[in-house]
Amino acid sequence: MSFLSRIVMRVAREVSQNPEARAKASEVLEDDVKPRAKKAWSDAQPKIADAKLGLKRFVKEVRDEYRKGRDGE
């Protein structure tokens, strides 16, 4: 693994020193990566909200069961 990490670090250093590569990376980031990430985030929001509601329901059920057992019902 150290061999692979050394290669990756060396390539990253060389690319960071190349102005053309940095410009291309910046362009790809702005034109491709960011829009896809924003779309994925907005598409995931309903699923996250559903999971949040499900978790709240589960916590309420567990809390109610705990309270029933504690009160001796």
N, C-alpha and C positions, 0 to 999 in steps of 0.2 A: 504494500500500500504506500510506503514511503516513496518508492520509485514513481508511481503514478502521481502522487501529490507534488513531487518535485517537477515533473514534466508540466503539470497544470500550472504551477506557480511560474515556471519559466515562460510558458506561452502567454500567461496573463501579463507578465512584465513586458514582454516584447510587444504585445498588442496595445498595452496602455501607452507605450512610447510612440506608437505609430498614429499620427494625426488622422490619416484616412480611415483607419480601422475604428478609431474612437468616434469619428463622425458617422460612420456607417452604423455602429452600435447604437449611437444616440438616435439615429433615424429609425432604426428597427424598433427601439424601445418606444418611441413616441407614436409611430405609425402602426405598429402591430401588437406589441405586448400590452401596452396600457389600455387600448380599447377592448382587447379580449379580456383582460383582467376586470375591467369595469363591468362588462357585460356578464361575466361569470358571477361577479359579486351581486349584481342586481337580480340575476336569475336564482341565486341561492337564498335570497332574503325570505321568500315565502316558506321555504323548507326550514330555515332557521327559526322563523316565527312559530311554525307548527311544532318543531322540536321543543321550543321553549314552553309552549302551552302543555305539551305532553309531559314534560318534566315537572311543571308546576302541579298538574293533576296527580302525578305519581307521588310527589312530596306530600301533597295534601292527604292522599290515601294512607300513606305510611304514618303520617302524623296522627291521623284519626285512629288508626289501628293501635298505635302506641298509647294514645290517651285512653282508649277503651281498656287495654290490658292494665294500665296503671291504675285506673279507677276500679278495677275488679269486675267489670261487666262481662 
